[in-house]
Amino acid sequence: AQLHYSVPEDREPGFSVGDLAKDLGVQVRSLAARNLRLVSEGGQRHFQVDLAAGVLLLDSRLDREALCGQSPTCSLHLQLVMENPLQLHRVEVDILDVNDNAPQFPKPEVVLEITEVANPGTRLPLEVAEDPDMGSNSISTYELSPSKHFALSINVRGDGVKMPEIVLEKALDREKVPVHHLTLTALDGGNPVKSGTAKITIHILDANDNPPVCDPPISKVPLEENVPVGTLVTKLNVTDLDEGPNGDVEYSFKTSNNAPGKFTKLFSLDSRTGEIRTKAPLDYEESTAYEIAVRARDKGSPAMEGHCHLRVELIDINDNSPEIVLTSVSSPVQEDATPGTVIALIGVKDSDSGDNGQVHLQIAKELPFKLVSSFKEHFSLVTSGPLDREKASGYNITVRAVDSGSPQRATQKTFYLHIADVNDNAPNFSSPFDTAHVQENSLPGTSVFSVSASDPDEGSNAKLSYSILDNGMQDVPISTYFRIDQDNGTIYTVRALDYEQDKVFQVPVEVKDAGSPALSSTAVVHVFVLDENDNAPNIVYPSVPRGSAFHQAIPALAEPGYLVTKVVAVDADSGHNAWLSYQLQEMAEALPFQVERRSGEIRLAQALRESEDSHRLVVEVRDNGTPSLSASVVIVISLEENSVQDFSQSLDLPQSSPKDTNITLYLIISLVSISLVSCVMFALVAARCLKAGSASWTLAGCCWGTGRKPASHFRGQMKPDGFIKYLDVGAAGLTSQAQNYTSCFSPMSDQSDFLFVKPFSHSSTAETVAAYEQVTSTLASPCDGQAQPNTDWRFSQTQRPGTSGSQNGEEAGAWPNNQFDTEMLQAMILASANEAADGNSTLGGGNGTMGLSARYGPQFTLQHVPDYRQNVYIPGSNATLTNAGGKRDAKNAAPAAGNKKKSGKKEKK
């Protein structure tokens, strides 16, 4: 059997297509037993059988356009199979069309072109819209949006397809409306009606129907004369309503008989942009205005042209700058030229008239020159102040001329004036005082020091030569010791120097330039000779001829510790080189004697037997230099009965008188009175300084009345041979506390030199002699005052060698740090030794201060220095100067001698 059904394409799945059980005449309940099933002929199943209801159901949504396309009819064929008995039935299902698709144009936007000169009735074909639906659901008609110039026309082809067209109904003008925008709508016949649209753009093609127009046709342009070449005069305002080549305008000058083209030499015209620019300077005095005619032509076919007329009116300005003429210039000019000296003659001129021709000259105010008007438009440049070539070797003088026009115009001219040098500056040393060190015994020609000077002058005025002056302070001219290279200022030795003869030299150096007249200046170089161990010790006691022996007799009953004799030696060197040590040369047999290492005392080490023969001792004296030098003496010691020496008698010292006791009392009273007066004066000065209200005051500043002292101050007196006998050192360090050191000792003999120098390294010598030239006091004058020294002058614990009595003979105490420390100690000790010899020393006391405690405070005693008094031997006796008041050998000698000699010195003063 064959069944036929129909179903619309828009039904949902599950829709009942037909009643199979009824149409096949089969009971519904038997369908399952007979295994009714559906077999589709197509590739895809769109239907299913409901066995329980016996109906054909829609299994998926149908799309007629997808299944059948544009076919007028659309149907699907199915096959049904039943068993028991086996039967085959054919089912045909028609798919009914539904208006489910809207019309659609191939392109959503369509662009058309038409010339603006097209005639009405011109047609523009359009593409047909498409609609997949069939029958009445397909495209029914077209509609066009309203337009003044266009209408819609629909033509039907033989197959029934409707063809839309656009028809021109009214003439076009591109210059008014260049583009037209329309909308075309396609409508189908379904219910509801569906539509599709397309946008149509119609471009109006231009035609050369408009000539170029100049706005305004005649114009005036004001322009200042002498504007720079290339200045824009104007830009022509020309319009052409056409486009493309029809609206592309070219410009050109149009000449006439009245203006044969003179302006073409002064102006240029850009043929593309219509810009008119100057191509030559314009001068108001030559022509006040220019008439310019311009032709504007487009590139259409045929070409159309327009005309523009331009009048350029020039504006007169102050276009002439002043002109400066240098008539004469005097260069160079001497730096000592007097004010008012004429340097240059200057003239000015201006081509303008009236205020524009009035010219004023100017120069910089900071220059030492001025302008003086000689007569109209002529000026003189003269000096207005002193010139100094060292500050300015020349001047760039700029003369500026300004007229009175509006705006003002100015011109300037610069010329260089050279200043000639005059020898008005003396050479200057880098330092007025310098220090140098040289080793004694250096070979002649050894470089000592180089001085340096500068001269701000130039040429021959700055060519320097150095020389050494003879200041007469040494007995021998200084030129016999030193020479100087006149070109570079290097000081050399002329001969080998001897420290023992000259310890310091003042070398005055003069530097002189080659100017006329020559100028000079001087500086002082203090040359310190450094000691060298070039002198062997000299044994002064016992004094025996070379190769001979000294014979000394001692009591046979002398006990151990008995002082046999004392070897006294001196060394001409200084410092470490002059520290002497004594020792016995080793003998084959042991000797019952020993020698003190530092003092040279020979003492009995063990008791002697009466039957012993004489002993032969060789005492060697060695210094501490490098290399060490030595000397020796042979002493033969023999025994004598009842040979007891009385040192107090052998000293032959004068006895004290009763008058000495009264003098001592007077001295004590005087010292106490002076101390009280000094304390009162110190209090008054301190109160005065405090009252002054100074933020930082020093004792030295108040006492001297000069405020703060310089960084270093040196006062001293030199012997004729150049050695310092008196020294006052004042120093102001980084703090406001001033320090003042004054050394004042009793004068010694002319053969004894006293040198007091602050301990220093070679690098600090310059500070020691920075103000050496200010020597104001002599040995004969008393000291102004003594200030407590800085603790730096004391020996540290490691620098305190004990006395000979407190140290082992083989142990050496710490030596002074350098040569100058040793010289200082030697000088003080020798001075005290002289006082002891004169009887004016306290060496016999228990502490043995040598007078140092009065200078450096009670803390500075003989415990701080080696006991050099043991090296002082008094000829004619075996007594030694010692600080041990209880030693039996010189117990009673010193007091008597001291009282008598002190009395004698007091009377002498």
C-alpha positions in Angstrom: 0.0 0.0 0.0 1.1 3.6 -0.5 0.3 6.3 2.0 0.6 10.1 1.4 1.1 12.7 4.1 2.1 16.4 4.2 3.7 18.5 6.9 4.8 22.2 7.1 8.6 22.8 7.3 8.4 24.8 10.5 6.9 22.0 12.8 8.7 20.9 15.9 10.0 17.3 16.6 7.2 15.1 17.9 4.6 16.5 15.6 2.1 13.8 14.4 2.3 13.4 10.6 -0.3 10.6 10.1 -2.2 7.6 11.7 -0.4 4.6 10.3 -2.6 2.0 12.2 -5.8 3.5 10.8 -4.5 4.0 7.3 -3.0 0.5 7.2 -6.1 -1.1 8.8 -4.1 -2.8 11.5 -4.9 -2.8 15.2 -2.6 -0.7 17.3 -1.8 -3.5 19.8 -0.6 -5.8 17.1 1.9 -3.4 15.7 4.5 -4.3 18.3 4.0 -8.0 17.7 4.4 -7.6 14.0 7.6 -5.5 14.5 6.5 -2.5 12.5 9.5 -0.5 11.6 10.4 2.5 9.4 13.0 2.3 6.7 14.0 5.7 5.1 15.2 5.9 1.6 17.1 9.1 2.3 20.4 9.3 4.0 19.0 11.0 7.1 16.0 9.9 9.1 13.5 12.7 9.8 10.6 10.6 11.1 9.8 7.8 13.7 7.0 5.4 14.4 5.1 5.4 17.7 4.1 1.7 18.1 2.0 2.5 21.2 -0.2 5.0 19.3 0.3 3.7 15.8 1.2 7.1 14.4 4.1 8.6 12.3 5.9 11.3 14.3 8.3 14.1 13.1 11.8 13.2 14.5 13.6 16.5 13.6 12.8 20.0 12.3 12.5 20.1 8.6 14.0 22.9 6.3 12.4 22.8 2.9 15.1 25.1 1.3 17.9 22.8 2.6 16.1 19.6 1.5 14.8 20.6 -1.9 16.4 24.0 -2.8 14.5 26.0 -5.4 12.4 23.0 -6.5 8.7 23.8 -6.8 7.7 20.6 -5.0 9.5 18.9 -2.1 8.6 15.4 -0.7 10.3 12.6 1.2 9.7 8.9 0.6 9.6 6.3 3.4 9.2 2.5 3.6 7.3 0.6 6.4 8.0 -3.1 7.1 5.7 -5.5 9.1 6.2 -9.1 9.8 3.9 -12.1 10.4 3.2 -11.9 7.6 6.0 -9.8 6.0 4.5 -6.7 4.3 6.2 -3.6 2.7 4.3 -0.3 2.5 5.4 3.0 0.8 4.9 6.4 2.5 5.3 9.8 0.7 5.5 13.0 2.9 5.2 16.4 1.2 7.2 19.3 2.8 5.0 22.4 2.7 6.9 25.8 2.3 6.7 28.4 5.1 7.8 32.1 4.7 10.8 31.7 7.0 13.4 33.5 4.9 13.7 37.3 4.1 14.9 38.6 0.8 18.7 39.3 0.6 20.8 41.3 -1.8 24.1 39.9 -3.0 25.9 43.0 -1.7 24.7 45.1 1.2 26.3 48.2 -0.3 26.3 49.2 -3.9 28.4 52.1 -5.4 27.3 53.7 -8.7 28.7 56.6 -10.7 27.1 59.1 -13.1 28.4 62.2 -14.7 26.9 65.5 -13.7 26.0 66.3 -17.3 23.9 63.1 -17.8 20.5 63.6 -19.3 17.3 62.8 -17.5 16.0 59.3 -18.2 19.4 57.7 -17.8 19.0 54.2 -16.2 21.3 52.5 -13.7 20.6 48.7 -13.5 20.6 47.1 -10.0 21.2 43.5 -8.9 18.2 41.3 -8.1 17.6 40.3 -4.5 17.3 36.6 -3.6 14.7 34.7 -1.5 14.9 30.9 -0.8 11.2 30.6 -0.2 8.9 29.6 -3.1 5.6 30.7 -4.4 4.0 33.6 -2.7 6.7 33.6 -0.1 9.3 34.7 -2.7 10.1 38.3 -3.7 7.1 40.3 -4.5 8.3 43.9 -5.2 11.1 46.6 -4.6 11.0 50.0 -3.1 13.5 53.0 -3.3 14.0 55.7 -0.7 12.7 59.2 -1.8 15.0 61.3 -4.0 14.7 64.5 -6.0 16.8 63.2 -8.8 16.3 59.5 -9.0 13.3 57.0 -9.2 12.8 53.2 -9.3 11.7 51.2 -12.2 10.9 47.4 -12.1 11.1 45.2 -15.1 9.9 41.5 -15.3 11.9 39.0 -17.2 10.5 36.1 -19.2 11.0 33.7 -16.2 9.0 36.0 -14.0 12.0 37.5 -12.1 11.6 41.2 -11.3 14.6 43.4 -12.3 14.9 46.8 -10.4 16.5 49.9 -12.1 17.3 53.5 -11.0 16.1 56.2 -13.5 17.6 59.8 -13.5 14.6 62.2 -13.4 16.4 65.6 -12.8 19.7 67.1 -14.0 22.6 66.8 -11.5 25.2 69.4 -10.2 28.3 68.0 -8.6 29.3 71.3 -7.1 26.1 71.3 -5.1 25.6 67.6 -4.3 28.6 65.5 -5.2 27.2 62.2 -3.7 23.7 60.8 -3.4 22.8 58.1 -0.8 19.7 55.8 -1.5 18.2 52.7 0.1 16.6 49.9 -2.0 14.2 47.5 -0.2 13.0 44.1 -1.5 9.7 42.7 -0.2 8.4 39.1 -0.4 4.7 37.9 -0.5 4.6 36.0 2.7 2.5 36.6 5.8 4.0 38.3 7.6 5.9 40.2 4.9 9.7 40.0 5.2 12.2 42.4 3.5 15.8 43.0 2.8 17.7 46.2 2.0 20.8 47.5 0.2 22.5 50.9 0.5 23.2 52.6 -2.8 25.8 55.3 -3.1 25.8 57.3 -6.4 28.9 59.5 -7.0 28.5 62.4 -9.4 31.4 62.7 -11.7 32.8 66.2 -12.3 32.8 68.2 -15.5 34.9 71.3 -16.2 32.0 73.7 -16.0 33.4 76.3 -13.5 36.3 78.8 -14.1 38.8 79.7 -11.3 37.7 82.7 -9.3 40.0 85.1 -7.4 38.7 86.4 -4.0 39.0 89.4 -3.9 39.8 90.1 -7.5 41.7 93.3 -6.6 43.7 93.6 -3.3 46.2 95.8 -1.6 49.1 94.4 0.6 51.3 96.6 2.8 55.0 95.5 3.0 58.0 97.0 4.8 60.9 97.7 2.7 64.1 95.7 3.0 62.3 92.6 4.2 64.5 89.5 3.8 64.5 87.8 0.4 61.9 85.1 0.4 59.4 86.9 2.6 55.8 85.9 1.9 54.0 88.9 0.4 50.5 87.2 0.1 48.9 83.9 -1.0 46.2 84.3 -3.7 42.8 83.1 -2.7 41.6 81.4 -5.9 38.8 78.8 -5.9 37.6 76.4 -8.7 34.4 74.4 -7.9 35.4 71.6 -10.1 37.5 68.7 -8.9 40.4 66.8 -10.2 42.2 68.3 -13.2 39.2 70.5 -13.7 39.9 72.2 -10.3 43.7 72.1 -10.4 44.8 75.7 -10.9 48.1 77.0 -12.2 49.3 80.6 -11.6 51.4 82.9 -13.7 52.3 86.6 -13.9 50.4 88.7 -16.6 52.4 91.5 -18.0 51.1 94.6 -19.8 52.4 97.7 -21.5 52.1 99.8 -18.4 54.0 97.2 -16.3 56.4 95.5 -18.8 57.6 93.0 -16.2 59.8 95.0 -13.8 58.0 93.5 -10.8 59.0 90.0 -12.0 62.6 90.8 -11.0 61.5 91.6 -7.4 58.8 89.0 -6.8 58.4 85.3 -7.4 55.1 83.4 -7.9 54.6 79.8 -7.0 52.6 78.3 -9.9 51.1 75.6 -7.8 50.2 77.3 -4.5 49.8 80.9 -5.7 52.3 82.3 -3.0 54.0 85.6 -4.0 57.4 86.1 -2.3 60.2 88.6 -2.6 63.3 87.5 -4.4 65.2 90.8 -4.2 65.5 93.6 -1.6 62.8 96.2 -1.8 63.7 99.9 -1.4 61.1 102.4 -0.5 63.3 105.2 -1.9 63.3 103.5 -5.3 59.6 102.7 -5.6 56.8 103.1 -3.2 54.4 100.5 -4.7 54.2 97.7 -7.3 51.2 96.6 -9.4 51.1 92.8 -10.0 48.6 90.9 -12.4 48.2 87.2 -12.0 46.5 84.7 -14.3 44.8 81.6 -12.8 44.1 78.7 -15.3 42.7 75.2 -14.6 43.7 72.0 -16.3 40.2 71.0 -17.7 39.3 70.4 -21.2 38.7 73.0 -22.4 40.7 75.0 -19.9 39.1 77.9 -18.1 41.0 80.8 -16.4 40.5 83.8 -14.1 42.5 87.0 -13.2 43.8 88.6 -10.0 45.1 92.1 -9.5 47.5 92.9 -6.5 49.0 96.2 -5.4 52.0 96.0 -3.0 52.6 99.2 -1.1 56.0 99.6 0.7 56.3 101.0 4.2 59.4 103.2 4.8 61.5 102.1 7.8 64.9 102.9 9.4 66.8 100.6 7.1 70.2 102.2 7.1 72.5 101.2 10.0 75.2 103.5 11.3 78.7 102.9 9.9 81.8 102.9 12.1 85.2 104.0 10.7 88.4 103.4 12.7 90.6 106.2 11.6 93.7 105.3 13.8 94.5 102.8 16.6 97.6 102.9 18.8 98.4 99.3 19.8 100.1 98.2 21.9 99.9 100.7 24.7 102.2 100.8 27.7 100.5 99.6 30.9 101.8 102.7 32.7 100.0 105.0 30.3 98.4 108.0 32.1 94.7 108.5 32.1 93.6 110.5 29.1 96.0 108.9 26.7 94.4 108.7 23.2 94.0 105.1 22.0 92.0 105.4 18.8 90.2 107.9 16.6 86.7 106.8 15.5 84.3 108.2 12.9 80.6 107.4 12.3 78.0 108.1 9.5 74.4 107.1 8.8 72.7 107.4 5.4 69.3 108.1 6.9 68.1 111.6 7.7 66.5 113.2 10.6 66.4 111.2 13.8 67.3 108.1 11.9 70.7 109.7 11.1 71.5 110.8 14.7 74.2 108.4 16.0 75.5 107.8 19.5 78.7 105.8 20.3 78.9 103.4 23.3 81.5 101.1 24.9 81.3 98.7 27.8 81.4 100.5 31.2 83.7 98.0 32.9 86.5 98.9 30.5 89.2 101.4 31.6 88.4 103.6 28.6 85.9 106.3 27.6 84.8 108.1 24.4 85.3 111.8 24.0 83.5 113.7 21.2 86.0 115.7 19.1 83.4 117.2 16.7 80.4 116.1 14.8 80.5 112.4 14.0 84.1 112.1 15.2 85.2 110.6 18.6 88.4 109.9 20.5 88.9 106.7 22.6 91.1 107.6 25.7 92.1 105.8 28.9 90.0 106.5 31.9 92.0 104.7 34.6 95.3 102.8 35.3 96.1 99.7 33.2 97.6 96.5 34.6 98.9 94.0 32.1 99.1 91.3 34.8 95.4 91.5 35.3 94.5 91.9 31.6 97.1 91.5 28.9 94.7 93.0 26.3 91.2 94.2 25.7 88.6 93.3 23.1 87.0 96.8 22.8 83.6 96.8 21.2 82.4 100.1 19.9 78.6 100.2 19.4 76.9 102.9 17.3 73.1 103.4 17.8 70.9 105.8 15.8 67.7 107.5 17.0 65.3 105.8 14.6 62.3 103.8 15.5 63.1 101.0 15.8 66.8 101.9 16.5 69.5 100.4 14.4 72.9 99.6 15.8 76.3 98.7 14.5 79.3 97.5 16.5 82.9 97.0 15.6 85.5 95.2 17.8 89.2 95.6 17.8 91.9 94.2 20.1 94.1 96.5 22.1 97.4 94.9 23.3 98.9 96.1 26.6 102.7 96.2 26.6 104.4 95.0 29.7 106.3 97.2 32.1 108.6 95.8 34.8 106.4 96.8 37.7 106.3 93.5 39.6 109.2 92.1 41.7 109.8 88.4 41.7 108.1 86.6 44.6 109.4 83.4 46.3 106.9 80.7 47.1 108.0 81.0 50.7 110.2 83.7 52.4 111.7 81.1 54.7 112.7 77.6 53.9 114.6 74.9 55.6 117.0 72.3 54.2 119.1 69.5 55.7 122.5 68.3 54.4 124.7 65.6 55.8 128.1 66.8 56.9 131.1 65.6 54.9 128.9 65.5 51.8 130.8 65.9 48.6 131.1 69.3 47.0 128.4 69.9 44.5 125.7 68.1 46.6 122.2 69.5 45.9 120.8 71.0 49.1 117.6 72.7 48.2 115.8 74.3 45.3 114.1 77.7 45.7 111.3 78.8 43.4 110.1 82.2 42.5 107.6 83.6 40.1 107.2 86.9 38.3 103.8 87.9 36.8 105.5 90.1 34.2 106.4 88.7 30.8 109.4 88.5 28.5 112.6 89.8 29.8 110.8 91.3 32.8 110.0 87.7 33.9 113.4 86.1 33.2 114.7 85.3 36.7 118.2 84.8 37.9 119.2 83.6 41.4 122.1 84.5 43.5 123.3 84.1 47.1 123.8 87.2 49.3 126.5 87.6 52.0 124.7 88.7 55.1 127.8 88.9 57.2 126.4 86.7 60.0 129.2 84.0 59.4 132.8 84.7 59.8 133.5 83.3 56.4 131.4 84.5 53.4 128.5 82.2 52.8 129.5 81.9 49.2 132.5 79.7 50.3 130.0 77.2 51.6 127.2 77.2 49.0 126.6 78.2 45.4 123.3 78.5 43.5 122.3 77.8 40.0 121.2 81.2 38.7 118.7 79.6 36.3 116.8 77.1 38.3 117.5 78.2 41.9 119.2 74.9 43.1 121.6 75.4 46.0 124.8 73.2 46.0 127.5 72.8 48.5 130.9 74.3 47.5 132.9 72.3 50.0 132.3 69.6 52.5 130.6 70.9 55.7 131.6 70.1 59.2 128.9 69.8 61.8 131.3 70.4 64.6 132.3 73.7 63.1 128.9 75.0 61.7 125.6 73.5 62.6 123.2 75.8 60.8 123.6 78.3 58.0 121.4 81.2 56.9 121.6 81.3 53.2 120.0 84.6 51.9 118.9 84.0 48.3 118.1 86.9 46.0 116.1 86.5 42.8 116.3 89.3 40.2 114.5 89.8 36.9 116.0 91.1 33.7 113.8 94.1 33.4 114.9 97.7 33.3 115.2 98.7 36.1 115.6 95.2 37.5 113.5 94.2 40.5 114.4 91.7 43.1 113.3 90.0 46.3 115.0 87.8 48.9 114.4 84.7 50.9 116.3 82.9 53.6 117.0 79.2 53.5 118.1 77.7 56.8 120.4 74.9 56.1 120.8 72.5 59.0 123.9 70.3 58.9 123.3 66.8 60.1 125.9 65.2 62.3 128.0 62.2 61.1 130.1 60.1 63.4 133.4 61.3 62.1 135.2 62.0 65.4 136.6 59.4 67.7 136.3 59.9 71.4 139.2 62.0 72.9 140.4 61.0 76.4 141.0 64.2 78.3 141.9 62.5 81.6 144.2 61.0 82.3 146.2 62.8 79.7 149.2 60.8 78.6 151.4 60.9 75.5 150.5 58.3 72.8 152.2 55.0 73.7 152.6 55.8 77.4 150.7 54.6 80.4 149.2 56.5 83.3 150.3 55.4 86.7 147.9 55.5 89.6 148.7 54.4 93.2 146.1 53.2 95.6 146.2 52.3 99.3 147.0 48.6 99.9 144.1 48.5 102.4 141.5 49.9 99.9 138.2 48.2 100.3 136.0 46.9 97.3 134.1 49.9 95.8 137.1 52.2 96.3 137.3 54.8 93.5 140.7 54.3 91.9 140.4 57.0 89.2 138.1 58.2 86.6 138.6 58.2 82.8 137.1 61.3 81.2 136.6 61.4 77.5 134.8 63.8 75.1 133.5 63.4 71.6 133.3 66.3 69.2 130.2 64.8 67.6 126.7 65.3 68.9 123.6 63.2 69.6 124.0 59.5 69.5 127.4 59.9 68.1 128.6 61.6 71.3 127.2 59.1 73.8 130.2 57.3 75.2 130.6 54.0 77.0 133.6 52.7 79.0 134.9 49.2 79.2 138.0 47.2 80.1 139.7 45.2 77.3 139.8 41.5 78.1 143.0 40.3 79.6 144.4 36.8 80.0 143.9 37.0 83.8 141.0 38.3 85.7 141.5 41.8 87.2 140.2 43.0 90.5 138.9 46.2 89.0 135.8 47.2 87.2 134.9 50.3 85.2 131.5 52.0 85.2 130.0 51.8 81.7 128.6 55.3 81.7 130.7 57.3 84.1 134.2 55.8 83.4 134.9 55.4 87.1 137.4 52.7 87.9 136.6 51.0 91.2 138.1 48.2 93.2 136.0 45.1 92.6 137.7 42.9 95.3 140.2 43.3 98.1 143.8 43.3 97.2 146.7 41.4 98.7 149.6 43.3 99.9 152.0 41.2 97.9 150.3 41.8 94.6 152.2 43.5 91.8 150.9 46.4 89.8 148.0 45.9 87.4 147.9 47.0 83.9 144.4 48.1 82.7 143.4 49.0 79.1 140.3 51.2 79.2 138.5 51.5 75.9 136.1 54.4 75.3 133.5 53.8 72.4 130.9 56.1 71.0 127.4 55.1 69.9 127.7 56.1 66.3 127.5 54.0 63.2 130.1 52.8 62.6 131.3 53.1 66.2 134.7 54.8 66.9 136.8 54.2 70.0 139.9 55.3 71.9 141.9 53.6 74.7 144.3 54.5 77.5 146.6 52.3 79.6 146.5 52.7 83.3 149.0 51.0 85.6 147.8 50.7 89.2 150.3 50.0 91.9 149.9 49.6 95.7 151.3 52.0 98.2 151.2 52.0 102.0 149.2 54.8 103.7 148.2 56.3 100.4 144.9 57.9 101.3 143.6 60.8 99.3 141.6 63.6 100.7 139.5 64.8 97.7 138.2 67.7 99.7 141.7 69.1 100.0 142.8 68.2 96.6 140.0 70.1 95.1 141.5 73.2 96.5 138.1 74.8 96.8 137.8 78.1 98.6 136.1 78.1 102.0 132.9 79.8 102.6 132.7 82.9 104.6 130.1 84.0 107.2 129.0 86.6 104.8 127.7 84.0 102.3 125.0 83.0 104.8 123.6 86.5 104.8 123.7 86.7 101.0 121.7 83.4 100.8 119.1 84.8 103.1 118.8 88.0 101.0 118.4 85.9 97.9 115.6 83.9 99.4 113.7 87.0 100.5 114.2 88.6 97.0 112.8 85.5 95.3 109.7 85.4 97.5 109.0 89.1 97.0 109.4 88.8 93.2 107.1 85.7 93.2 104.4 87.6 95.1 104.6 90.6 92.7 104.5 88.3 89.7 101.3 86.6 91.0 99.6 90.0 91.6 100.5 91.1 88.1 99.3 87.9 86.5 96.0 88.2 88.3 95.6 91.8 87.0 96.4 90.8 83.4 94.0 87.9 83.6 91.2 90.1 84.8 91.9 92.6 82.1 91.8 89.9 79.4 88.5 88.6 80.8 87.0 92.1 80.9 87.8 92.6 77.3 85.1 90.0 76.5 87.1 88.2 73.8 85.6 84.9 72.8 89.1 83.2 72.4 92.0 84.8 74.3 95.4 83.5 75.1 97.9 84.3 77.8 100.4 85.1 75.2 97.9 87.4 73.4 97.2 89.4 76.6 100.8 89.6 77.6 102.1 90.7 74.3 99.0 92.9 73.6 98.7 91.6 70.0 95.8 89.2 70.2 96.5 85.8 68.8 100.1 85.0 67.9 101.0 83.6 64.6 101.2 79.9 64.1 104.9 79.9 65.1 107.1 82.6 66.6 110.8 82.4 67.0 113.0 84.7 68.9 116.6 84.1 69.5 120.1 85.6 69.4 122.9 84.0 67.3 126.6 84.0 68.1 128.8 85.3 65.4 129.3 81.7 64.3 125.6 81.2 63.9 124.7 79.2 67.0 121.6 80.0 68.9 122.2 81.1 72.5 118.7 82.2 73.4 115.5 80.9 72.0 111.8 81.8 72.6 109.3 79.7 70.8 105.6 80.7 70.8 103.0 78.5 69.1 99.3 78.7 68.6 97.9 75.4 67.5 94.4 74.5 66.3 92.9 75.4 69.7 92.7 78.8 71.2 95.1 77.9 74.0 98.4 79.5 73.2 101.7 78.0 74.3 104.9 79.9 75.0 108.3 78.4 75.7 111.1 80.6 76.8 114.7 79.3 77.5 116.8 81.5 79.6 120.1 80.3 81.0 123.1 82.0 82.5 125.7 82.9 79.9 128.6 80.5 79.4 132.0 80.9 78.1 132.6 81.8 74.5 134.0 78.3 73.9 130.8 76.6 75.1 127.8 76.7 72.8 124.2 76.3 74.0 121.6 75.0 71.5 118.0 74.7 72.6 115.7 73.4 69.9 112.3 71.9 70.2 112.4 68.2 69.4 111.4 67.9 65.8 111.6 65.7 62.8 113.1 67.0 59.5 109.6 67.8 58.2 108.9 70.2 61.0 112.1 72.3 60.9 110.3 74.9 58.9 107.9 75.5 61.7 110.9 76.0 64.1 112.5 78.8 62.1 109.4 80.3 60.4 110.0 83.7 62.1 113.7 83.5 62.7 114.3 87.0 61.4 112.5 88.5 64.4 115.4 88.1 66.8 114.9 90.8 69.4 116.6 89.7 72.7 120.2 88.9 73.7 121.8 86.7 76.3 122.6 89.7 78.4 118.9 90.7 78.7 116.8 88.9 81.2 113.9 86.7 80.3 110.5 88.3 80.1 108.8 85.4 81.7 108.8 81.6 81.8 105.7 79.6 80.9 105.1 76.0 82.0 106.1 73.8 79.1 103.9 71.4 77.3 104.0 67.9 78.5 105.4 66.9 75.1 108.8 68.2 76.3 109.0 65.5 79.1 110.6 62.2 78.6 108.2 59.2 78.4 108.7 56.3 80.8 110.6 54.4 78.1 112.9 57.5 77.5 114.1 57.8 81.1 117.4 56.2 81.5 118.4 55.9 85.1 121.5 57.4 86.7 124.7 55.5 86.7 124.2 54.6 90.2 120.8 53.1 89.6 121.6 51.1 86.5 123.8 48.1 86.0 127.0 48.9 84.3 126.1 46.6 81.3 122.6 48.0 80.9 122.1 51.0 78.7 119.1 53.2 79.3 116.9 54.5 76.5 118.7 56.9 74.3 117.2 60.3 73.2 115.1 60.1 70.1 117.2 62.1 67.8 120.3 64.3 67.4 118.6 67.5 68.6 117.2 66.0 71.8 120.7 64.9 72.7 122.2 68.3 72.0 119.6 69.9 74.1 120.3 67.6 77.1 124.0 67.9 76.6 123.8 71.7 76.6 121.7 71.8 79.8 124.0 69.3 81.5 127.2 71.1 80.5 125.7 74.3 81.7 124.9 72.8 85.0 128.3 71.2 85.1 129.8 74.7 84.7 127.7 76.0 87.5 128.9 73.1 89.6 132.4 73.9 88.8 131.6 77.5 89.8 130.0 76.4 93.0 126.5 77.7 92.0 124.8 74.3 91.5 122.6 72.1 93.6 124.3 69.0 92.3 125.4 68.0 95.7 121.8 67.7 96.8 119.9 64.4 97.2 117.7 64.8 94.1 120.2 66.4 91.8 117.9 68.6 89.6 120.8 70.5 87.9 118.5 73.5 88.0 116.1 71.9 85.6 113.3 71.8 88.0 113.2 75.5 88.2 112.7 75.6 84.4 110.6 72.5 83.7 108.9 72.0 87.0 109.7 69.8 90.0 108.8 66.6 88.1 111.8 67.0 85.8 114.8 65.6 87.8 118.0 63.8 87.1 116.0 60.6 87.1 114.9 61.5 83.6 118.3 61.8 82.0 121.6 59.9 82.1 124.0 61.2 84.8 126.5 63.1 82.7 128.0 64.7 85.7 130.0 61.7 86.2 131.7 62.5 82.9 132.9 65.8 84.3 136.2 65.4 86.0 137.9 68.2 87.9 141.6 68.1 87.2 143.9 68.0 90.1 141.7 65.6 92.2 139.8 62.3 91.9 136.5 64.0 92.8 133.5 63.6 90.4 130.2 65.5 90.2 127.5 63.1 91.4 123.9 63.3 92.6 124.5 60.8 95.4 124.8 63.0 98.4 126.2 60.2 100.6 129.1 59.1 98.4 132.3 59.2 100.4 134.7 60.4 97.8 133.2 63.9 97.4 131.0 64.3 100.4 132.3 67.5 101.8 133.8 69.2 98.8 130.8 70.5 96.9 129.0 72.6 99.6 132.0 74.7 100.5 132.9 75.3 96.9 129.4 76.1 96.0 128.9 78.7 98.7 132.0 80.5 97.9 131.6 80.6 94.2 127.9 81.6 94.4 128.9 84.5 96.5 131.5 85.5 94.0 129.1 85.3 91.1 126.5 87.4 93.0 129.0 90.1 93.7 130.1 90.0 90.0 126.5 90.5 88.8 
